[in-house]
Each structure stands twice: as structure tokens, then as C-alpha cells.
Amino acid sequence: MKNSFFIIFFAVIISIVSSQNILSQVIDSFSSQDSSAKRKTDINSLKKGFYSIQFAINSNFTLGNFDDATLSIKRHLSSHSALRLSFSGNYVLQENDNNDFLKESEAYYSVNLIYIYYLNPLDIFNVYGFTGCNYSFGNSLREYTNGYSKSKYLSYGPLVGIGTEYFIFRKLSLFAEYSYSFNFGKTTTTSDNYSDPFEKSESSSSTINFHSENVKFGLAVYFSF
């Protein structure tokens, strides 16, 4: 009876020790997985609320305006999705009494808004697709001593593309993009001769343009508030 009691007692002790070892291994396994997941989410900044500014990498390895935009900024809605807004503008005014015109001015503005979807946002190397629209408009005016000529330009349409992004550091990445756009354009030109009221004329032309961009390389800097 006494021997049976000791056998049962030792069996219980062994069971408890074994259970503790198994529980410890399970806890260590979950801790390891959590640590691994945490390290994986820290390798890039593709997270909700993060912003980034894009710069172009030119052929001579200098930085410039990406996609010819004055400003290109992206905001992440989640780890998978983001919105990017690009804006560019230019205004030129020239006055010259030595030539046959008195004043010449030209203005051009462009806005580009795209939605980006990342396929694998937890990796250091990412692939994404994007779609959106572009809108641009401009006008020019040339005034002569005896008349003027002015024109207005408008263009808009959708675009699609694909890209890849590699994170050098958590908040710094290199990326490459290829896009294809479909644009509708219209130009209206008006001219007038002050000396002859019957010489005033107006003409317009419309265009439809399919345009594929060359592969563009860039640098992105991420930040958050």
C-alpha cells in the first residue's frame, strides 16, 4: 500500500513537471511568433497614418521633382492602401518692347490623384498596383501693338500602373513605376486684330491620346505626425 502511494505520488509530480515544460514551450513559441511579427512590421513604414514625399532619381543620380510635379505626397489609409496627390504649376510673364509683342504670359497647372494597393505590405520588398486620374489646364496670352492672340488648354483622363518599392531603412525607400494613361484634350485659340474688327477669329481642336510612360525611378521619405 505504501509502495503504491509513492508510485502514484511520483507519477503526479512527473505529470506536473511535464505539463509545466509543455506550457513553457507553448508560451515561448507564442512569444517568438509575436517578436517575429513585430520585427516584420518594423521593416517599413507602410502603416495607417504615415505620409511620404516622393523625389525623382534622374539619369545623373541627382534628385528632382517626381513625375515633373512640384509636390508629390502620399498618405497611407492602411498597410495595404494609400492615396497619392501630385501637383505642379508654372507661370511665366514676359514684357518686351523691342519685339513685335508687348506682353506674353503663360500658365500651366496639373493635378494627379491615384489610389495605390500594396500586395505584400509586411515585406522589405513590395509590389503594388495603382489607378487614378490626371487633370491639367493652362492658358497663354500674347499681346501685340495691333491685336492679341490667346489660347486655353484642357486635358483629363484615367491612368493605371504598377510599381515596386524596396525599403533601405524603415523610413526611406527606393521605388520604380510604369504607368499608362488615356487623355482627352481640347485647345481653344482666339485672335483679334484691333485695326480690322472682321479679322477676329476663334478655333478649337480636340485630341485623344494614349500615352505610356518610361519606367520612373524615385526615392520616398516617410514620416508621421
VONUPA-105270 format. One record per atom (N, C-alpha, C): x, y, z; residue in three letters. Coordinates in steps of 0.05 Angstrom, whole numbers, plus 5000, padded with zeros to 4 digits. Layout:
BEGIN
XYZALA;...
***
This chain:
BEGIN
501749765000MET;500050005000MET;501750255000MET;503850245018LYS;505650465020LYS;507150504994LYS;508050284981ASN;509550304956ASN;507750414934ASN;505150334934SER;503250434914SER;502950734917SER;502850824942PHE;502451114947PHE;504851274935PHE;507351174940PHE;509651314929PHE;509751314899PHE;508851094887ILE;508851074858ILE;506951284846ILE;504451294858ILE;502451494849ILE;503451774853ILE;504851824876PHE;505852094883PHE;507952184862PHE;509852004856PHE;511852074836PHE;510752114808PHE;508651954802ALA;507351984776ALA;506052254773ALA;504752344795VAL;503552614794VAL;505552834791VAL;507852804806ILE;509953004804ILE;511153024776ILE;511552784764ILE;512652784737ILE;510652904717ILE;508052854721SER;506052974703SER;506053274705SER;506253374730ILE;506253664734ILE;508653794721ILE;511053674725VAL;513453784713VAL;513253784682VAL;512253554671SER;511953534642SER;509953744632SER;507753794647SER;505853994639SER;507054264639SER;508654324659GLN;509954594660GLN;511954624637GLN;513354414630ASN;515254434607ASN;513754494581ASN;511554344577ILE;509954384553ILE;508754664552ILE;507754764575LEU;506555034576LEU;508755244571LEU;511155194582SER;513355384577SER;514055394548SER;514155154534GLN;514755144506GLN;512655294489GLN;510155264497VAL;507955394482VAL;508155694485VAL;508755784510ILE;509056074515ILE;511356184500ILE;513656034500ASP;516056124486ASP;515456144456ASP;513855954446SER;513155944417SER;511556194409SER;509556254426PHE;507856494420PHE;509556744423PHE;511256764442SER;512956994446SER;514757034422SER;515856804413SER;517556824389SER;516156914364SER;513656814361GLN;511956904338GLN;511357194340GLN;510657294365ASP;509957574368ASP;512357744362ASP;514757664372SER;517157814367SER;517857824337SER;517457594324SER;517957584295SER;516057754280SER;513457754287ALA;511457924274ALA;512058224279ALA;512958284304LYS;513558564310LYS;515958654294LYS;518058484291ARG;520358554275ARG;519558594246ARG;517658434236LYS;516858454208LYS;515358704202LYS;513758804222THR;512259044217THR;513959294220THR;516359264232ASP;518159484235ASP;520159524213ASP;520059364192ILE;521959384170ILE;521159594150ILE;518759694150ASN;517959904132ASN;515860094146ASN;514960294132SER;513060484142SER;510460484128SER;509660244117LEU;507160214104LEU;504960164125LEU;504260374139LYS;502360364161LYS;500360594159LYS;498060554170LYS;495960754171LYS;496961004184LYS;496461234171GLY;497161494183GLY;499961594175GLY;501561424161PHE;504161514152PHE;503961664126PHE;505761864123TYR;505962024098TYR;508761974085TYR;508962034060SER;511562024047SER;511562234024SER;513962334020ILE;514462523998ILE;516262383978ILE;515562403952GLN;516962263931GLN;518862463916GLN;521262363910PHE;523162513894PHE;523962333870PHE;524562453848ALA;525462303824ALA;528462263826ALA;529362033816ILE;532261983813ILE;532862023784ILE;534362233777ASN;534962293750ASN;537162113738ASN;537662133713SER;539661963699SER;542462013710SER;543062243720ASN;545662303731ASN;545762263762ASN;543762113772PHE;543562043800PHE;543162273819PHE;541962493809THR;541262713826THR;538262703831THR;537262833852LEU;534462823859LEU;533063063846LEU;530563013837GLY;528963223825GLY;526063183832GLY;524363323818ASN;521463303823ASN;520363053810ASN;518962883826PHE;517962633815PHE;515562683797PHE;515562563774ASP;513462583754ASP;513062873746ASP;515163033746ASP;515163323739ASP;513263483757ASP;512663373780ALA;510763513799ALA;512263693818ALA;511063923824THR;512264103844THR;512263973871THR;510163813877LEU;509963673902LEU;508463403897LEU;509563193908SER;508362923906SER;508362813934SER;505962773946ILE;505762673973ILE;503762443975ILE;504362253991LYS;502662013994LYS;501861974023LYS;499361894027ARG;498361834054ARG;497261554055ARG;498061394075HIS;497161124078HIS;494461114093HIS;492460984080LEU;489960934093LEU;489960684110LEU;491760504102SER;492260254117SER;494860144107SER;495659914116SER;498259794107SER;498059714077SER;495659654068HIS;495359574040HIS;494759804021HIS;493460014030SER;492460214012SER;493460494019SER;493760663998ALA;494660944002ALA;493561113979ALA;493561373984LEU;492861573964LEU;495261753959LEU;495761813934ARG;498061993927ARG;497062223910ARG;497762463919LEU;497062703905LEU;499562843894LEU;499462903869SER;501663053856SER;500563313844SER;502063523848PHE;501263793838PHE;503663933826PHE;503064053803SER;505164213790SER;503964473779SER;505564683778GLY;504564933768GLY;506865103757GLY;506265263737ASN;508365433725ASN;507065683713ASN;508265913718TYR;507266163708TYR;509666333698TYR;509366423673VAL;511566583661VAL;510266843650VAL;511567073656LEU;510667333646LEU;513067473634LEU;512867553609GLN;515067693596GLN;513967943582GLN;515368163586GLU;514668413572GLU;517168503556GLU;516668563531ASN;518968633513ASN;517968833492ASN;518869073494ASP;518069283474ASP;519769273449ASP;521969113449ASN;523669103426ASN;522668923404ASN;520968733412ASN;519868553392ASN;517168643382ASN;515768473367ASP;513268553357ASP;510968503376ASP;511568413401PHE;509468383421PHE;510068543445PHE;507968633459LEU;508268793483LEU;508568633508LEU;506968423510LYS;506968253534LYS;506167963526LYS;507467783540GLU;506967493536GLU;506767353563GLU;504667203567SER;504367063593SER;503466773587SER;504266593604GLU;503566313601GLU;503366183628GLU;501166033633ALA;500765903658ALA;499865613652ALA;500865433670TYR;500265143666TYR;500065023694TYR;497964853698TYR;497464723724TYR;496564433719TYR;497464263737SER;496763973734SER;496363853761SER;494263683763VAL;493663533788VAL;493363243781VAL;494563073798ASN;494462783793ASN;493762643820ASN;491662493820LEU;490762343844LEU;490562053838LEU;491961883853ILE;491861593848ILE;491461443874ILE;490261203871TYR;489961013893TYR;491960783889TYR;493360723910ILE;495460513909ILE;494660283927ILE;495060043917TYR;494559793933TYR;497059623934TYR;498059573958TYR;500459413962TYR;499659113966TYR;501058943952LEU;500458653953LEU;501658523978LEU;504058613986ASN;505458484008ASN;506658694026ASN;505058834041PRO;506059074057PRO;507759004080PRO;508058754088LEU;509758684111LEU;512558614104LEU;513258624078ASP;515858544069ASP;517658784063ASP;520258734061ILE;522058954056ILE;521959034026ILE;521258844009PHE;520858893980PHE;517858863974PHE;516759073962ASN;513859083958ASN;513159123929ASN;510859003921VAL;509759033895VAL;506959163898VAL;506359363881TYR;503859493883TYR;502759573856TYR;500159603855GLY;498759703831GLY;497359963838GLY;496860123817PHE;495460373823PHE;493760463799PHE;491660613806THR;489860733786THR;488961003795THR;488261173777GLY;487361443785GLY;486761613760GLY;486961873764CYS;486362053742CYS;488262293743CYS;488562413720ASN;490162663719ASN;488462883705ASN;489063123713TYR;487563353703TYR;489563583701TYR;489663703677SER;491463923672SER;490064143655SER;490864383660PHE;489764603645PHE;491764833644PHE;491565003624GLY;493365223620GLY;492265433601GLY;493565653600ASN;492865863582ASN;495266033575ASN;495166163552SER;497266343544SER;496066583530SER;497566803532LEU;496667063521LEU;499067203510LEU;498767293485ARG;500767463472ARG;499467713461ARG;500267943471GLU;499168193463GLU;501068343444GLU;500068433421TYR;501568583401TYR;500668873402TYR;502069033387THR;501269313385THR;498569353371THR;497969163354ASN;495469183338ASN;493468953343ASN;493868803364GLY;492068583369GLY;493068393391GLY;491868163392TYR;492667963412TYR;492067683402TYR;493167483415SER;492667203410SER;492667063437SER;490666903442LYS;490566763468LYS;489466473463LYS;490266293480SER;489366013478SER;488965903505SER;487165703506LYS;486565553531LYS;486865253525LYS;487965113545TYR;488464823541TYR;487364673565TYR;486064443559LEU;484964273580LEU;485463983573LEU;486263823592SER;486663543588SER;485963383613SER;484763153610TYR;484062983633TYR;483762693623TYR;483962513643GLY;483662233636GLY;484662043657GLY;484061783654PRO;484961583674PRO;487761483669PRO;488961353689LEU;491561233686LEU;491660983703LEU;493360793695VAL;493860543711VAL;496760493710VAL;497760343730GLY;500560273730GLY;501360073751GLY;503859993751ILE;504859803771ILE;507559913781ILE;508359823805GLY;510859923816GLY;511959723836GLY;514559773842THR;515859613863THR;517259813882THR;517559733907GLU;518759913927GLU;520459743946GLU;522959833950TYR;524859703968TYR;525659893990TYR;525359804015PHE;525959964038PHE;528959934046PHE;530460144042ILE;533260144051ILE;533360164082ILE;531760344092PHE;531260374120PHE;528260384125PHE;527460384150ARG;524660374156ARG;523060614144ARG;524360844142LYS;523061084133LYS;524361194107LYS;525761024093LEU;526961114068LEU;526960874048LEU;525960934024SER;525660714004SER;526360803976SER;526960613959LEU;527360653931LEU;525060523916LEU;524060643895PHE;521860523880PHE;522060573851PHE;520660413835ALA;520560443806ALA;517660393797ALA;516760553777GLU;513960543768GLU;513860543738GLU;511760413728TYR;511060433700TYR;508060483698TYR;507260673682SER;504460743680SER;503560783651SER;500960773648TYR;499660813622TYR;497260993625TYR;496961203609SER;494861393612SER;493261423586SER;490761513590PHE;488861553567PHE;487761833572PHE;488362023554ASN;487662303558ASN;485862423536ASN;483962583545PHE;482362743527PHE;483363033529PHE;483863163507GLY;484863433507GLY;483263613489GLY;483163873496LYS;481864073479LYS;483464333481LYS;483864463458THR;485264713457THR;483564913442THR;483165153453THR;481665363440THR;483465613437THR;483565713413THR;485265943406THR;483566173395THR;484066413405THR;482666653397THR;484666863390THR;484266993367SER;486067213358SER;484367443348SER;485567683351ASP;484067933343ASP;485968133332ASP;485168283312ASN;486668503301ASN;485168763306ASN;486368933322TYR;484969183330TYR;484269363307TYR;485969353286SER;485569533263SER;483369433245SER;482669173247ASP;480569063230ASP;478668883246ASP;476368983254PRO;474468823271PRO;473568563258PRO;473868543231PHE;472968303218PHE;475068073218PHE;477468133228GLU;479567933229GLU;479567773255GLU;477667823273LYS;477567663297LYS;476767373291LYS;478267183301SER;477666903295SER;477966733320SER;476666503319GLU;476766313341GLU;476766033330GLU;478465863340SER;478665593331SER;479065403355SER;478365153351SER;478764953373SER;479464683361SER;480864533376SER;481564263367SER;481564073391SER;480863823385SER;480663623406SER;482563393400SER;483563273421THR;485463053417THR;484762823436THR;485462583428ILE;485262343446ILE;488062213445ILE;489162173468ASN;491962093469ASN;492361853487ASN;493461633477PHE;494361403493PHE;497361443497PHE;498161433523HIS;500961503528HIS;502061313549HIS;504361183542SER;505761013561SER;508261153571SER;508661163597GLU;510961293608GLU;513361103608GLU;515761213608ASN;518161053613ASN;518160983642ASN;519760773649VAL;519960703677VAL;521260933692VAL;519961003714LYS;520861233730LYS;521961123757LYS;524361223764PHE;525561143789PHE;525461373810PHE;525061303835GLY;524761513855GLY;525661433883GLY;525661633900LEU;526361593928LEU;524061703945LEU;523261553965ALA;521061633982ALA;521961664011ALA;521161884024VAL;521861934052VAL;519261924068VAL;519061754088TYR;516661714103TYR;516761864130TYR;514461954139PHE;514262094165PHE;511362074175PHE;510962134200SER;508262134212SER;508162354232SER;505662444238PHE;505162654258PHE;504262534284PHE;
***
